[in-house]
Amino acid sequence: MEIKIRQINGVIVLDLSERIDVDSANLVEVVGQCVHDGYKDILCNLEEVDFIDYMGTSVIVIAYKEIVNNQGRMKFCNVPVAIKNIFCIAGLDRVIEMYANEEQALNSFKEDKIIEDIKKMQLRRRFKRLPIDIKVELKSKHERPPICLKLDLLNLSGVGAFIFGCDKFRLGDEVTLKIKLPPKSKELELEGKVVWIPDKQVQPHSYPGMGIEFVNLPLNTQQELVEFIERNLSLISPE
């Protein structure tokens, strides 16, 4: 199998051709490299594929799982009828998304992003925010040596926090946070990502600071945060 790689608006398009069979492990390798390089939206164009067998469908499944396990999306376009029939027999048509042409498939990635942003906005609105002033230990996950600072946590919700006192991080940086919630001072270690940095000229009162979105947050930990926030909000007198 031959693979040609293109990039369109952040989506990697893989133009596959010839046969997808036992000798097509290069698809898994290419997808793995895409993930390593930070590309997680993959479109496989099968227009020039003329054969696929059982081992070939297994290769497709392995590549698909690699993307999904890394919170990405893999879609398919221009799937020949014979290949589509094999996907149906294997039950893959109930799992993967197939589109008649490349344009429709690329537009579907844009629509997914819009829906995802709307859901995130709705999720944030569901969680109340607590003004607070406690110390937080913030550490970068991938810097070597890691950036590790003690900063001020000024705003907390069940999905994120605002931290003040540092301009060393950038949008998209992955971090870990250690906070102790009063009065019991139980330490929580949370994973997060920097999703907002205030503009020094426009929002000088929030600078230097950053908005952190929690990721991989266990439900019991999130519930603990929500209960802490609700309990403390009830102590705040309305203006």
C-alpha positions as YAML, in Angstrom:
chain: A
units: angstrom
residues:
- id: 1
  name: MET
  ca: [0.00, 0.00, 0.00]
- id: 2
  name: GLU
  ca: [1.19, 3.50, -0.84]
- id: 3
  name: ILE
  ca: [0.37, 6.50, 1.34]
- id: 4
  name: LYS
  ca: [0.57, 10.15, 0.34]
- id: 5
  name: ILE
  ca: [0.18, 12.70, 3.12]
- id: 6
  name: ARG
  ca: [-1.47, 16.11, 2.89]
- id: 7
  name: GLN
  ca: [-2.49, 18.64, 5.53]
- id: 8
  name: ILE
  ca: [-5.64, 20.75, 5.16]
- id: 9
  name: ASN
  ca: [-6.65, 23.17, 7.94]
- id: 10
  name: GLY
  ca: [-5.17, 21.00, 10.67]
- id: 11
  name: VAL
  ca: [-6.56, 17.72, 9.26]
- id: 12
  name: ILE
  ca: [-4.09, 15.15, 7.95]
- id: 13
  name: VAL
  ca: [-5.37, 13.59, 4.72]
- id: 14
  name: LEU
  ca: [-3.91, 10.18, 3.92]
- id: 15
  name: ASP
  ca: [-4.35, 9.24, 0.26]
- id: 16
  name: LEU
  ca: [-4.19, 5.43, 0.28]
- id: 17
  name: SER
  ca: [-3.73, 3.41, -2.89]
- id: 18
  name: GLU
  ca: [-3.45, -0.18, -4.14]
- id: 19
  name: ARG
  ca: [-3.96, -2.97, -1.58]
- id: 20
  name: ILE
  ca: [-4.67, -2.89, 2.16]
- id: 21
  name: ASP
  ca: [-3.51, -6.26, 3.43]
- id: 22
  name: VAL
  ca: [-1.01, -7.95, 5.73]
- id: 23
  name: ASP
  ca: [1.78, -5.79, 4.30]
- id: 24
  name: SER
  ca: [0.05, -2.50, 5.19]
- id: 25
  name: ALA
  ca: [1.50, -1.94, 8.66]
- id: 26
  name: ASN
  ca: [2.90, 1.35, 7.32]
- id: 27
  name: LEU
  ca: [-0.58, 2.84, 7.87]
- id: 28
  name: VAL
  ca: [-0.26, 2.22, 11.62]
- id: 29
  name: GLU
  ca: [3.24, 3.71, 11.59]
- id: 30
  name: VAL
  ca: [2.11, 6.83, 9.73]
- id: 31
  name: VAL
  ca: [-0.87, 7.34, 12.05]
- id: 32
  name: GLY
  ca: [1.37, 6.88, 15.09]
- id: 33
  name: GLN
  ca: [3.76, 9.53, 13.74]
- id: 34
  name: CYS
  ca: [0.84, 11.91, 13.14]
- id: 35
  name: VAL
  ca: [-0.23, 11.52, 16.77]
- id: 36
  name: HIS
  ca: [3.35, 12.04, 17.93]
- id: 37
  name: ASP
  ca: [3.50, 15.26, 15.87]
- id: 38
  name: GLY
  ca: [0.29, 16.54, 17.47]
- id: 39
  name: TYR
  ca: [-2.15, 15.80, 14.62]
- id: 40
  name: LYS
  ca: [-5.19, 13.89, 15.84]
- id: 41
  name: ASP
  ca: [-7.72, 14.51, 13.06]
- id: 42
  name: ILE
  ca: [-7.08, 11.99, 10.27]
- id: 43
  name: LEU
  ca: [-8.99, 11.57, 7.01]
- id: 44
  name: CYS
  ca: [-8.30, 8.43, 4.99]
- id: 45
  name: ASN
  ca: [-9.05, 8.81, 1.27]
- id: 46
  name: LEU
  ca: [-9.66, 5.34, -0.16]
- id: 47
  name: GLU
  ca: [-10.45, 6.38, -3.73]
- id: 48
  name: GLU
  ca: [-7.41, 4.57, -5.17]
- id: 49
  name: VAL
  ca: [-7.68, 1.44, -2.99]
- id: 50
  name: ASP
  ca: [-8.60, -1.58, -5.11]
- id: 51
  name: PHE
  ca: [-8.41, -4.41, -2.55]
- id: 52
  name: ILE
  ca: [-8.76, -5.06, 1.16]
- id: 53
  name: ASP
  ca: [-8.79, -8.39, 2.99]
- id: 54
  name: TYR
  ca: [-9.28, -9.54, 6.59]
- id: 55
  name: MET
  ca: [-5.77, -8.52, 7.64]
- id: 56
  name: GLY
  ca: [-6.30, -5.18, 5.94]
- id: 57
  name: THR
  ca: [-9.42, -4.48, 7.99]
- id: 58
  name: SER
  ca: [-7.40, -5.37, 11.10]
- id: 59
  name: VAL
  ca: [-4.83, -2.75, 10.11]
- id: 60
  name: ILE
  ca: [-7.63, -0.18, 9.74]
- id: 61
  name: VAL
  ca: [-8.96, -1.11, 13.19]
- id: 62
  name: ILE
  ca: [-5.52, -0.79, 14.83]
- id: 63
  name: ALA
  ca: [-4.93, 2.63, 13.24]
- id: 64
  name: TYR
  ca: [-8.43, 3.76, 14.22]
- id: 65
  name: LYS
  ca: [-7.91, 2.69, 17.85]
- id: 66
  name: GLU
  ca: [-4.57, 4.53, 17.95]
- id: 67
  name: ILE
  ca: [-6.34, 7.77, 17.04]
- id: 68
  name: VAL
  ca: [-9.34, 7.28, 19.33]
- id: 69
  name: ASN
  ca: [-7.15, 6.30, 22.30]
- id: 70
  name: ASN
  ca: [-5.37, 9.64, 21.86]
- id: 71
  name: GLN
  ca: [-8.65, 11.62, 21.83]
- id: 72
  name: GLY
  ca: [-8.53, 12.06, 18.07]
- id: 73
  name: ARG
  ca: [-10.86, 11.39, 15.15]
- id: 74
  name: MET
  ca: [-10.40, 9.24, 12.06]
- id: 75
  name: LYS
  ca: [-12.83, 9.40, 9.15]
- id: 76
  name: PHE
  ca: [-12.97, 7.94, 5.64]
- id: 77
  name: CYS
  ca: [-14.00, 9.29, 2.25]
- id: 78
  name: ASN
  ca: [-14.33, 8.08, -1.35]
- id: 79
  name: VAL
  ca: [-14.77, 4.51, -0.16]
- id: 80
  name: PRO
  ca: [-15.30, 2.17, -3.16]
- id: 81
  name: VAL
  ca: [-18.46, 0.08, -3.04]
- id: 82
  name: ALA
  ca: [-16.54, -3.20, -2.78]
- id: 83
  name: ILE
  ca: [-14.49, -1.88, 0.16]
- id: 84
  name: LYS
  ca: [-17.62, -0.47, 1.82]
- id: 85
  name: ASN
  ca: [-19.28, -3.90, 1.56]
- id: 86
  name: ILE
  ca: [-16.32, -5.50, 3.34]
- id: 87
  name: PHE
  ca: [-16.53, -2.84, 6.06]
- id: 88
  name: CYS
  ca: [-20.22, -3.71, 6.47]
- id: 89
  name: ILE
  ca: [-19.50, -7.42, 6.74]
- id: 90
  name: ALA
  ca: [-16.86, -6.70, 9.39]
- id: 91
  name: GLY
  ca: [-19.25, -4.38, 11.25]
- id: 92
  name: LEU
  ca: [-16.95, -1.39, 10.79]
- id: 93
  name: ASP
  ca: [-19.72, 0.66, 9.14]
- id: 94
  name: ARG
  ca: [-21.32, 0.96, 12.61]
- id: 95
  name: VAL
  ca: [-18.11, 2.40, 14.07]
- id: 96
  name: ILE
  ca: [-16.34, 4.52, 11.46]
- id: 97
  name: GLU
  ca: [-17.67, 7.58, 9.64]
- id: 98
  name: MET
  ca: [-17.67, 7.40, 5.84]
- id: 99
  name: TYR
  ca: [-18.32, 10.33, 3.49]
- id: 100
  name: ALA
  ca: [-18.99, 10.46, -0.23]
- id: 101
  name: ASN
  ca: [-16.18, 12.92, -0.91]
- id: 102
  name: GLU
  ca: [-13.30, 14.79, 0.70]
- id: 103
  name: GLU
  ca: [-15.15, 18.11, 1.02]
- id: 104
  name: GLN
  ca: [-18.00, 16.58, 3.04]
- id: 105
  name: ALA
  ca: [-15.53, 14.79, 5.29]
- id: 106
  name: LEU
  ca: [-13.45, 17.92, 5.95]
- id: 107
  name: ASN
  ca: [-16.60, 19.92, 6.72]
- id: 108
  name: SER
  ca: [-17.61, 17.26, 9.24]
- id: 109
  name: PHE
  ca: [-14.41, 17.92, 11.22]
- id: 110
  name: LYS
  ca: [-15.34, 21.63, 11.36]
- id: 111
  name: GLU
  ca: [-18.88, 20.77, 12.52]
- id: 112
  name: ASP
  ca: [-17.50, 18.46, 15.22]
- id: 113
  name: LYS
  ca: [-15.31, 21.30, 16.50]
- id: 114
  name: ILE
  ca: [-18.26, 23.70, 16.67]
- id: 115
  name: ILE
  ca: [-20.39, 21.15, 18.55]
- id: 116
  name: GLU
  ca: [-17.49, 20.38, 20.91]
- id: 117
  name: ASP
  ca: [-17.01, 24.09, 21.70]
- id: 118
  name: ILE
  ca: [-20.74, 24.50, 22.38]
- id: 119
  name: LYS
  ca: [-20.75, 21.50, 24.71]
- id: 120
  name: LYS
  ca: [-17.72, 22.85, 26.59]
- id: 121
  name: MET
  ca: [-19.42, 26.21, 26.99]
- id: 122
  name: GLN
  ca: [-22.60, 24.56, 28.28]
- id: 123
  name: LEU
  ca: [-20.54, 22.40, 30.65]
- id: 124
  name: ARG
  ca: [-18.74, 25.41, 32.09]
- id: 125
  name: ARG
  ca: [-22.05, 27.18, 32.67]
- id: 126
  name: ARG
  ca: [-23.30, 24.22, 34.69]
- id: 127
  name: PHE
  ca: [-20.57, 24.67, 37.27]
- id: 128
  name: LYS
  ca: [-20.55, 27.53, 39.72]
- id: 129
  name: ARG
  ca: [-17.34, 29.49, 40.35]
- id: 130
  name: LEU
  ca: [-15.98, 30.19, 43.80]
- id: 131
  name: PRO
  ca: [-13.80, 33.26, 44.45]
- id: 132
  name: ILE
  ca: [-11.05, 31.99, 46.70]
- id: 133
  name: ASP
  ca: [-7.47, 32.80, 47.68]
- id: 134
  name: ILE
  ca: [-5.36, 29.75, 48.43]
- id: 135
  name: LYS
  ca: [-1.92, 28.62, 47.37]
- id: 136
  name: VAL
  ca: [-1.44, 26.10, 44.58]
- id: 137
  name: GLU
  ca: [1.67, 24.24, 43.49]
- id: 138
  name: LEU
  ca: [1.79, 24.32, 39.70]
- id: 139
  name: LYS
  ca: [4.19, 22.13, 37.74]
- id: 140
  name: SER
  ca: [4.69, 21.75, 33.98]
- id: 141
  name: LYS
  ca: [4.27, 18.18, 32.74]
- id: 142
  name: HIS
  ca: [6.65, 18.11, 29.81]
- id: 143
  name: GLU
  ca: [9.29, 20.79, 30.45]
- id: 144
  name: ARG
  ca: [12.74, 19.46, 31.36]
- id: 145
  name: PRO
  ca: [13.57, 20.58, 33.98]
- id: 146
  name: PRO
  ca: [9.92, 21.16, 34.93]
- id: 147
  name: ILE
  ca: [8.67, 24.59, 35.86]
- id: 148
  name: CYS
  ca: [7.45, 24.33, 39.46]
- id: 149
  name: LEU
  ca: [5.95, 27.33, 41.25]
- id: 150
  name: LYS
  ca: [3.74, 28.21, 44.20]
- id: 151
  name: LEU
  ca: [1.05, 30.59, 42.99]
- id: 152
  name: ASP
  ca: [-2.32, 32.04, 44.02]
- id: 153
  name: LEU
  ca: [-5.49, 30.22, 43.07]
- id: 154
  name: LEU
  ca: [-8.17, 32.93, 42.87]
- id: 155
  name: ASN
  ca: [-11.11, 31.21, 41.22]
- id: 156
  name: LEU
  ca: [-12.23, 27.58, 41.33]
- id: 157
  name: SER
  ca: [-14.94, 25.53, 39.62]
- id: 158
  name: GLY
  ca: [-15.64, 21.88, 38.96]
- id: 159
  name: VAL
  ca: [-13.98, 22.11, 35.54]
- id: 160
  name: GLY
  ca: [-11.14, 24.57, 36.00]
- id: 161
  name: ALA
  ca: [-9.41, 27.36, 37.89]
- id: 162
  name: PHE
  ca: [-7.83, 30.79, 37.49]
- id: 163
  name: ILE
  ca: [-4.27, 31.04, 38.80]
- id: 164
  name: PHE
  ca: [-2.43, 34.31, 39.33]
- id: 165
  name: GLY
  ca: [1.24, 35.22, 39.53]
- id: 166
  name: CYS
  ca: [3.07, 33.64, 36.61]
- id: 167
  name: ASP
  ca: [3.75, 34.39, 32.94]
- id: 168
  name: LYS
  ca: [5.97, 31.38, 32.20]
- id: 169
  name: PHE
  ca: [3.26, 29.19, 30.67]
- id: 170
  name: ARG
  ca: [1.69, 29.28, 27.20]
- id: 171
  name: LEU
  ca: [-1.64, 28.23, 25.72]
- id: 172
  name: GLY
  ca: [-1.90, 24.47, 25.47]
- id: 173
  name: ASP
  ca: [0.75, 23.74, 28.11]
- id: 174
  name: GLU
  ca: [-0.10, 20.67, 30.20]
- id: 175
  name: VAL
  ca: [0.32, 21.03, 33.96]
- id: 176
  name: THR
  ca: [-0.30, 19.35, 37.28]
- id: 177
  name: LEU
  ca: [-1.77, 21.19, 40.25]
- id: 178
  name: LYS
  ca: [-1.54, 20.39, 43.94]
- id: 179
  name: ILE
  ca: [-4.04, 22.20, 46.14]
- id: 180
  name: LYS
  ca: [-5.15, 21.82, 49.74]
- id: 181
  name: LEU
  ca: [-8.81, 22.58, 50.33]
- id: 182
  name: PRO
  ca: [-9.56, 24.14, 53.73]
- id: 183
  name: PRO
  ca: [-10.37, 23.44, 56.47]
- id: 184
  name: LYS
  ca: [-9.13, 19.84, 56.37]
- id: 185
  name: SER
  ca: [-6.26, 20.70, 54.01]
- id: 186
  name: LYS
  ca: [-6.70, 17.49, 52.06]
- id: 187
  name: GLU
  ca: [-4.29, 17.63, 49.12]
- id: 188
  name: LEU
  ca: [-5.68, 17.10, 45.64]
- id: 189
  name: GLU
  ca: [-3.43, 16.50, 42.65]
- id: 190
  name: LEU
  ca: [-5.11, 17.50, 39.38]
- id: 191
  name: GLU
  ca: [-4.13, 17.46, 35.72]
- id: 192
  name: GLY
  ca: [-4.85, 20.53, 33.62]
- id: 193
  name: LYS
  ca: [-4.23, 22.47, 30.44]
- id: 194
  name: VAL
  ca: [-3.71, 26.20, 29.96]
- id: 195
  name: VAL
  ca: [-6.71, 27.43, 27.93]
- id: 196
  name: TRP
  ca: [-6.68, 31.19, 28.57]
- id: 197
  name: ILE
  ca: [-4.04, 33.84, 29.16]
- id: 198
  name: PRO
  ca: [-5.20, 37.43, 29.81]
- id: 199
  name: ASP
  ca: [-3.95, 40.25, 27.62]
- id: 200
  name: LYS
  ca: [-1.69, 42.56, 29.62]
- id: 201
  name: GLN
  ca: [-3.10, 45.70, 27.98]
- id: 202
  name: VAL
  ca: [-6.78, 44.72, 27.94]
- id: 203
  name: GLN
  ca: [-7.00, 42.84, 31.26]
- id: 204
  name: PRO
  ca: [-4.18, 44.22, 33.44]
- id: 205
  name: HIS
  ca: [-6.00, 43.20, 36.65]
- id: 206
  name: SER
  ca: [-5.78, 39.52, 35.61]
- id: 207
  name: TYR
  ca: [-2.16, 39.64, 34.45]
- id: 208
  name: PRO
  ca: [0.03, 37.67, 34.96]
- id: 209
  name: GLY
  ca: [-2.39, 34.79, 35.28]
- id: 210
  name: MET
  ca: [-3.89, 31.89, 33.38]
- id: 211
  name: GLY
  ca: [-7.09, 29.91, 33.05]
- id: 212
  name: ILE
  ca: [-6.66, 26.18, 33.61]
- id: 213
  name: GLU
  ca: [-9.07, 23.55, 32.35]
- id: 214
  name: PHE
  ca: [-8.97, 20.28, 34.30]
- id: 215
  name: VAL
  ca: [-8.41, 17.14, 32.21]
- id: 216
  name: ASN
  ca: [-8.72, 13.45, 33.05]
- id: 217
  name: LEU
  ca: [-10.59, 14.50, 36.19]
- id: 218
  name: PRO
  ca: [-12.02, 11.51, 38.12]
- id: 219
  name: LEU
  ca: [-15.73, 11.89, 38.86]
- id: 220
  name: ASN
  ca: [-15.25, 11.47, 42.61]
- id: 221
  name: THR
  ca: [-12.63, 14.24, 42.64]
- id: 222
  name: GLN
  ca: [-14.88, 16.53, 40.61]
- id: 223
  name: GLN
  ca: [-17.73, 15.82, 43.00]
- id: 224
  name: GLU
  ca: [-15.46, 16.71, 45.91]
- id: 225
  name: LEU
  ca: [-14.62, 20.03, 44.25]
- id: 226
  name: VAL
  ca: [-18.28, 20.78, 43.55]
- id: 227
  name: GLU
  ca: [-19.30, 20.03, 47.15]
- id: 228
  name: PHE
  ca: [-16.49, 22.26, 48.46]
- id: 229
  name: ILE
  ca: [-17.58, 25.08, 46.15]
- id: 230
  name: GLU
  ca: [-21.27, 24.76, 47.02]
- id: 231
  name: ARG
  ca: [-20.49, 24.67, 50.73]
- id: 232
  name: ASN
  ca: [-18.38, 27.81, 50.59]
- id: 233
  name: LEU
  ca: [-20.69, 29.71, 48.25]
- id: 234
  name: SER
  ca: [-23.45, 29.28, 50.81]
- id: 235
  name: LEU
  ca: [-21.26, 31.17, 53.33]
- id: 236
  name: ILE
  ca: [-20.83, 34.15, 51.03]
- id: 237
  name: SER
  ca: [-23.42, 36.85, 51.78]
- id: 238
  name: PRO
  ca: [-25.24, 38.07, 48.66]
- id: 239
  name: GLU
  ca: [-24.51, 41.69, 47.75]
...
